[in-house]
Amino acid sequence: MLRRIPMSLLLAAFVTSSSALAARTDEQAAGGQASKPATGKPAAPAPGRAGAKAPAVPVTPADVAPLMGTWQIPLETPTGRLVANLVFRNEAGKVVVGVSAPQFPEHKITDITKSGQVLTLKASTDYSGALTAYSGPVTMVLTLKPKGPDLAAWFDFNNAGFQIGGTAKKKV
């Protein structure tokens, strides 16, 4: 069961997976899109109604210009502290975010959308390796929300199979 896999191992599995790492499209995410656990709040109003959430749209380099550069997210996991790195950059006119940890190589995420000021990064891969007994698909949804000069970061693995949050700070 994924809830028993430590976050550090899931993140390690995700960032060290093969080059099969690919961004999920909206069609692939339909029906299996990750969300935060229920909080007892009513569902969001349907689009077009008062208070409706802005639709998610792909980001442009201009949208994330202030975010360009390296961000670090310290995470307290069941197996200890892990610092994830996010690197926002412009590659051939498209926004790309590299995710890594000091001991793991970077993988690119290109499925990046925004809804208002909230950014959502999605990626998936199949994992099979020595880090955990788990073998199979791993999806990651990373939500970033402005929090003063920082970003509140929320990782969701396998549609609430494991979730962890932290505060991303821009590396100077």
DRENDO-1510 file (C-alpha; in Angstrom, 1 decimal, always signed):
<recs>
REC; n; res; u; v; w
REC; 1; MET; +0.0; +0.0; +0.0 .
REC; 2; LEU; +1.4; +3.4; -1.0 .
REC; 3; ARG; +0.6; +5.0; +2.4 .
REC; 4; ARG; +3.4; +2.9; +3.9 .
REC; 5; ILE; +6.1; +4.1; +1.4 .
REC; 6; PRO; +8.1; +6.9; +2.9 .
REC; 7; MET; +7.9; +10.2; +1.1 .
REC; 8; SER; +11.7; +10.3; +0.6 .
REC; 9; LEU; +11.6; +7.0; -1.2 .
REC; 10; LEU; +8.6; +8.0; -3.4 .
REC; 11; LEU; +10.4; +11.3; -4.3 .
REC; 12; ALA; +13.6; +9.4; -4.9 .
REC; 13; ALA; +11.7; +6.8; -7.0 .
REC; 14; PHE; +10.1; +9.6; -9.0 .
REC; 15; VAL; +13.2; +11.7; -9.7 .
REC; 16; THR; +15.4; +8.6; -10.4 .
REC; 17; SER; +13.0; +6.9; -12.7 .
REC; 18; SER; +13.8; +6.2; -16.3 .
REC; 19; SER; +13.5; +8.6; -19.1 .
REC; 20; ALA; +9.9; +7.4; -19.4 .
REC; 21; LEU; +9.0; +10.3; -17.1 .
REC; 22; ALA; +6.4; +12.1; -19.1 .
REC; 23; ALA; +4.0; +14.9; -18.3 .
REC; 24; ARG; +0.4; +13.8; -18.1 .
REC; 25; THR; -2.1; +15.5; -20.4 .
REC; 26; ASP; -5.4; +16.7; -19.1 .
REC; 27; GLU; -7.1; +13.8; -20.9 .
REC; 28; GLN; -4.9; +11.3; -19.1 .
REC; 29; ALA; -5.6; +13.0; -15.7 .
REC; 30; ALA; -9.3; +13.0; -16.2 .
REC; 31; GLY; -11.0; +10.8; -13.6 .
REC; 32; GLY; -7.7; +10.3; -11.8 .
REC; 33; GLN; -6.7; +13.8; -11.0 .
REC; 34; ALA; -5.1; +14.2; -7.6 .
REC; 35; SER; -6.8; +16.3; -5.0 .
REC; 36; LYS; -6.3; +17.1; -1.4 .
REC; 37; PRO; -8.2; +15.0; +1.2 .
REC; 38; ALA; -11.7; +16.0; +1.9 .
REC; 39; THR; -11.9; +18.8; +4.5 .
REC; 40; GLY; -15.6; +18.9; +5.1 .
REC; 41; LYS; -16.1; +21.9; +2.8 .
REC; 42; PRO; -18.8; +21.9; +0.1 .
REC; 43; ALA; -17.8; +21.2; -3.4 .
REC; 44; ALA; -16.7; +24.1; -5.6 .
REC; 45; PRO; -19.5; +25.8; -7.6 .
REC; 46; ALA; -19.9; +24.7; -11.2 .
REC; 47; PRO; -18.1; +26.9; -13.8 .
REC; 48; GLY; -19.9; +30.1; -14.6 .
REC; 49; ARG; -21.5; +30.4; -11.2 .
REC; 50; ALA; -20.6; +33.0; -8.5 .
REC; 51; GLY; -17.4; +32.0; -6.7 .
REC; 52; ALA; -16.3; +29.5; -9.4 .
REC; 53; LYS; -12.6; +28.7; -9.5 .
REC; 54; ALA; -10.7; +30.1; -12.5 .
REC; 55; PRO; -10.0; +27.4; -15.2 .
REC; 56; ALA; -6.5; +26.0; -15.3 .
REC; 57; VAL; -4.6; +27.2; -18.3 .
REC; 58; PRO; -1.0; +26.4; -19.4 .
REC; 59; VAL; +1.6; +28.8; -18.1 .
REC; 60; THR; +3.7; +31.1; -20.3 .
REC; 61; PRO; +7.2; +32.3; -19.5 .
REC; 62; ALA; +5.7; +35.7; -18.7 .
REC; 63; ASP; +3.3; +34.1; -16.2 .
REC; 64; VAL; +6.2; +32.7; -14.1 .
REC; 65; ALA; +8.9; +35.3; -14.8 .
REC; 66; PRO; +9.3; +36.1; -11.0 .
REC; 67; LEU; +9.7; +32.4; -10.3 .
REC; 68; MET; +12.5; +31.7; -12.7 .
REC; 69; GLY; +15.5; +30.3; -10.9 .
REC; 70; THR; +16.0; +27.7; -8.2 .
REC; 71; TRP; +13.7; +27.0; -5.3 .
REC; 72; GLN; +14.3; +24.7; -2.4 .
REC; 73; ILE; +11.6; +22.8; -0.4 .
REC; 74; PRO; +12.7; +21.3; +2.9 .
REC; 75; LEU; +10.4; +18.4; +3.6 .
REC; 76; GLU; +10.2; +16.5; +6.9 .
REC; 77; THR; +9.5; +12.9; +5.9 .
REC; 78; PRO; +9.0; +9.8; +8.0 .
REC; 79; THR; +12.6; +8.8; +7.2 .
REC; 80; GLY; +14.1; +12.2; +7.9 .
REC; 81; ARG; +14.6; +15.6; +6.2 .
REC; 82; LEU; +14.8; +15.8; +2.4 .
REC; 83; VAL; +15.4; +19.0; +0.4 .
REC; 84; ALA; +13.7; +19.0; -3.0 .
REC; 85; ASN; +14.9; +21.4; -5.6 .
REC; 86; LEU; +12.7; +23.1; -8.3 .
REC; 87; VAL; +14.3; +24.9; -11.1 .
REC; 88; PHE; +12.0; +27.1; -13.2 .
REC; 89; ARG; +13.4; +27.9; -16.7 .
REC; 90; ASN; +12.5; +28.9; -20.2 .
REC; 91; GLU; +13.4; +26.3; -22.9 .
REC; 92; ALA; +12.6; +27.3; -26.4 .
REC; 93; GLY; +9.8; +29.6; -25.3 .
REC; 94; LYS; +8.2; +27.0; -23.0 .
REC; 95; VAL; +8.2; +26.8; -19.2 .
REC; 96; VAL; +10.0; +23.8; -17.8 .
REC; 97; VAL; +10.5; +22.9; -14.2 .
REC; 98; GLY; +13.3; +20.5; -13.1 .
REC; 99; VAL; +12.7; +18.6; -9.9 .
REC; 100; SER; +15.5; +16.9; -8.1 .
REC; 101; ALA; +17.1; +16.3; -4.7 .
REC; 102; PRO; +20.8; +16.7; -3.9 .
REC; 103; GLN; +21.4; +12.9; -4.3 .
REC; 104; PHE; +19.1; +12.4; -7.3 .
REC; 105; PRO; +19.3; +13.7; -10.9 .
REC; 106; GLU; +16.8; +16.2; -12.3 .
REC; 107; HIS; +13.7; +15.3; -14.3 .
REC; 108; LYS; +11.8; +17.8; -16.3 .
REC; 109; ILE; +8.1; +18.7; -15.8 .
REC; 110; THR; +6.3; +20.4; -18.7 .
REC; 111; ASP; +2.6; +19.9; -17.7 .
REC; 112; ILE; +2.3; +23.2; -15.8 .
REC; 113; THR; -0.9; +25.1; -15.4 .
REC; 114; LYS; -2.2; +28.0; -13.4 .
REC; 115; SER; -5.6; +28.9; -12.0 .
REC; 116; GLY; -5.4; +32.4; -10.6 .
REC; 117; GLN; -2.1; +32.5; -8.7 .
REC; 118; VAL; -1.9; +28.8; -8.0 .
REC; 119; LEU; +0.4; +26.7; -10.1 .
REC; 120; THR; -0.1; +22.9; -10.7 .
REC; 121; LEU; +2.7; +20.7; -11.9 .
REC; 122; LYS; +1.9; +17.2; -13.0 .
REC; 123; ALA; +4.1; +14.3; -14.0 .
REC; 124; SER; +3.9; +10.5; -14.0 .
REC; 125; THR; +6.2; +7.5; -14.6 .
REC; 126; ASP; +6.3; +3.8; -14.0 .
REC; 127; TYR; +8.6; +2.8; -11.2 .
REC; 128; SER; +10.5; -0.5; -10.7 .
REC; 129; GLY; +13.6; -0.4; -8.7 .
REC; 130; ALA; +15.6; -1.1; -5.6 .
REC; 131; LEU; +14.5; +1.8; -3.5 .
REC; 132; THR; +11.2; +0.3; -2.4 .
REC; 133; ALA; +9.3; -3.0; -2.7 .
REC; 134; TYR; +6.6; -1.0; -4.7 .
REC; 135; SER; +6.6; -1.4; -8.4 .
REC; 136; GLY; +4.1; +0.4; -10.7 .
REC; 137; PRO; +2.8; +3.8; -11.7 .
REC; 138; VAL; +3.7; +6.8; -9.8 .
REC; 139; THR; +2.0; +10.1; -10.4 .
REC; 140; MET; +2.9; +13.4; -8.8 .
REC; 141; VAL; +0.9; +16.6; -8.6 .
REC; 142; LEU; +2.7; +19.5; -7.0 .
REC; 143; THR; +0.6; +22.6; -6.1 .
REC; 144; LEU; +2.4; +25.9; -5.5 .
REC; 145; LYS; +0.6; +28.8; -3.9 .
REC; 146; PRO; +2.1; +32.3; -3.1 .
REC; 147; LYS; +2.9; +32.7; +0.6 .
REC; 148; GLY; +4.5; +36.1; +0.9 .
REC; 149; PRO; +7.9; +35.9; -0.9 .
REC; 150; ASP; +7.8; +32.1; -0.7 .
REC; 151; LEU; +5.5; +29.4; -2.1 .
REC; 152; ALA; +3.4; +26.9; -0.2 .
REC; 153; ALA; +4.2; +23.5; -1.8 .
REC; 154; TRP; +1.9; +20.5; -1.6 .
REC; 155; PHE; +3.1; +17.2; -3.1 .
REC; 156; ASP; +0.4; +14.6; -3.9 .
REC; 157; PHE; +1.6; +11.1; -5.0 .
REC; 158; ASN; -0.8; +8.6; -6.6 .
REC; 159; ASN; -4.0; +10.6; -6.0 .
REC; 160; ALA; -3.7; +10.9; -2.2 .
REC; 161; GLY; -1.6; +7.8; -1.8 .
REC; 162; PHE; +0.9; +9.9; +0.0 .
REC; 163; GLN; +0.9; +13.7; +0.6 .
REC; 164; ILE; +3.4; +16.1; +2.1 .
REC; 165; GLY; +3.8; +19.8; +2.2 .
REC; 166; GLY; +6.5; +22.4; +2.8 .
REC; 167; THR; +7.5; +26.0; +2.0 .
REC; 168; ALA; +9.6; +26.7; -1.1 .
REC; 169; LYS; +12.1; +29.4; -0.7 .
REC; 170; LYS; +14.0; +30.9; -3.7 .
REC; 171; LYS; +17.7; +30.2; -3.6 .
REC; 172; VAL; +19.7; +33.4; -3.9 .
</recs>
